[in-house]
Amino acid sequence: MKRKILKYLLWFLAKITLWRYHPLVIAVTGSTGKSSTKEAIYYALKNDFKIERSISNLNTEIGLP
């Protein structure tokens, strides 16, 4: 039950953040090469945009929201 509440709260906070700031989101999906692609995108855009990235791998049902 606690996990379900936590997932809902994270979803809700993510929704409010997206509504408030309207960020441009780049999502990388697939079975291979996501970490390398994430790093390449970050280094290509970091000089021209204020950009954030996850430092570690957050591939969990809670990490994605």
NORWORA-V169195 format. One record per backbone hydrogen bond with DSSP energy under -0.5 kcal/mol. NH is the residue of the N-H (numbers start at 0). CO is the residue of the C=O. E is the energy in kcal/mol with one decimal. If there is no record, write none. Layout:
NH:CO:E
NH:CO:E
This chain:
4:0:-2.0
5:1:-2.6
6:2:-2.5
7:3:-2.0
8:4:-2.7
9:5:-2.5
10:6:-2.2
11:7:-2.7
12:8:-2.6
13:9:-2.3
14:10:-2.3
15:11:-2.3
16:12:-2.2
17:13:-2.5
18:14:-2.1
19:15:-2.5
20:16:-2.5
21:17:-1.7
24:22:-0.6
26:24:-0.6
28:26:-0.5
36:32:-2.1
37:33:-2.7
38:34:-2.1
39:35:-2.3
40:36:-2.6
41:37:-2.2
42:38:-2.6
43:39:-1.9
44:40:-1.8
45:41:-1.8
47:44:-1.0
48:44:-1.8
50:48:-0.8
57:55:-0.5
59:57:-2.2
63:59:-1.5
